[in-house]
Amino acid sequence: MEPILKTENLCKVYRSGKVELAALRDVSIEVLPGEFISIMGPSGCGKSTLLHVIGGLAQATTGRVLLDGNDLTQMSDAARTLLRRHKVGFIFQRFNLLPTLDAHHNIALAQHIHGNGFDPHRFDAVVELLGLKERLHHKPSELSGGEQQRVAIARAIISEPKIVLADEPTGNLDTKSSESVLALLRQLNRDLGQTIVMITHNPEAATYGNRVLHMRDGMVVDNLPGH
Amino acid sequence: MIGHLVLRNAVHRPVRTAITVIAVAIEVTLVIIVVGLTSGLLLDTAKRTEGVGADIMVQPPSASVFMAFSGAPMPISIGKKLAQLEYVQAVAPVLVQFNSVNGLDLVYGIQPDTFRQVSNGFVFEAGRDLEDANDILVDDVYARAKKVQVGQMLHVLEHDFHVAGIIEHGKGARLFVLMSTLQEMSGARDKASIFFLKCDRSDHAAAAIDEVTQLLPRYEVRPLKDYMSQITSSSVPGLDVFINVMIGIAVGIGFLVTFLSMYTTIIERTREIGVLKSLGASKGYIVEIILSESSVLCLGGVVVGIGLSYVVRVALLRIFPALSILITVRWMCLAGLIALLGGLLGAGYPAWLASRKDPVEALAYE
């Protein structure tokens, strides 16, 4: 089976004047379709940078990133944006919902950007799956952390991306909400075959994935099976 | 969806929205009122000149159609020659002076008899006709504006006149004195600024114009039937420049306010822009949102501005009843378009900046 995501000797160097910081060093990973990968490591080890590069939000310095057969490192910003629109869903630690829109419109916004217009069947199915029916007309400020993250998950999957990239999705949640969100992600993976790459510093959260990658100082140092 | 997002953003920041809308409204009001004032002044002058009732107006060579700038270079004896023309029934010489004391007004120096023959005379609301050298007639609009009554003394052209009568407005100027008095005051003895001609029949006006042109080939001979169409802003030296400068200032206001408003908006919403980019929004999509927001605010300002123009008009006319302010649909649309263009230009740079934000940095913005 061809991997949905593959990086080859990926490097990312940040330069500030004469100072260089290697955030990623020779990272080579593969993610197969339907896998749920957790990436763990201490702060500053390059987890978020890896997520940004494989999601097309940032450019690699050297190396290759192949996402669903597309080489991101050879693409312009516009082309990566287009790819991200159709193939990647993001979930953030701080939810990052638009505060002026209610839950309904936050989710529908992703469909609008996707360009296929509002699909009520898909919308209803995702809302049902994530248990958001009663909360659709509430703004983010009126939702709990767990509810906000569920809205963010709905937004990430509404356009059926090839891969979901989750950056510490439980970082701002209490234990109960965290478990709920992680269970949802597992359900998406197991029942719908959604490929997920999740960053976490929580070892317990990491076990929800099929596989755990450990990073340190910009490198992948370990590759272990998950739960 | 973009419309919904734009409206929600506008409602979410009511103070910023209100300030931007008010600034654009002021811009629109400024344009409409300035143009309205100048158009109103010109139209009012033209209407009153047409209201004299003459068929033809004779002015010296190269005279401005706007009579206030004509001076008095024609010998009054020309009137006798004009009266002898076949199709000319009556000739009224008029000396025009521009009064800038206690307001801006034209003063007509007339010969009551000849002026009556051309204009069919004044309609008096109070008092009597000009008899004495220091008599002055004022029209009802002037009388209401300046609270003038018959018998009062009125200081005009650095001279004290006795208000002999109040007449119905619409016959040329608002103030009338005896021609001999005005000639004496202005050192233009036996001179006139204009000759108003009445034809024996109105359909003889063209033939009469030919006659006058043959008699006085270098003089300006104008049919009064289309006088209004001849009076434009370019008839008054510098007026076009004044209007354009005021429009430029108004556009500048709108541009700057919209620029600042949109610039602070994109700073405040940096993380939102990062989120949109993470969802796959293109640069064009981001620009569309910012420009749409600017357009909505400008349109709101245009609507408020048009309403405000009418309010300002009512207020100005209450304070200065003699003013004429013409608000036209054409200039409402133009003012709106100017405001919209200024707003889009003002939002252009912030929109461009927003589209180029690095998504990773934007997402990390606090």
Interface residues (C-beta under 8 A of the other chain):
Chain A: H52 G55 L57 A58 A78 T81 L82 R84 R85 H86 V88 F90 F92 N96 L97 L98 P99 T100 L101 H105 A108 L109 A110 H112 I113 H114 F118 R155
Chain B: M1 I2 H4 L5 R8 N9 V11 H12 R271 E272 G274 V275 L276 K277 S278 L279 G280 A281 S282 K283 Y285 P359 V360 L363
